[in-house]
């Protein structure tokens, strides 16, 4: 059982494949998506998107963005998507990304 995951950046399609599940870093907390998920539009924070398919697990470090679930498709729009197969590498790349691109400070 699968659905299509598309990860789109300004440079083009970073990933588009059939997957079995996705765990995403939402701004209100992590959330999971599987086949037949209800339609949804959600803001993403900087973090790691975990993707599972029939063969392996892979990880994308995202710079935030938007996720939309519609029908049998999850579309992620993000500025940056760094792909890796190793969860430790994903954590290290996220740390490096956060050091070089700190989150903007908002004062009220």
Secondary structure, DSSP 8 states (H G I E B T S, - for coil): --EEEEEEETTEEEEEEEESEEEEEETTEEEEEETT---EEEEEEEEEEEEE-SS-EEEEEEEEEEEEEETTEEEEE-S-EEEES-HHHHHHHHHHHHHHS-------
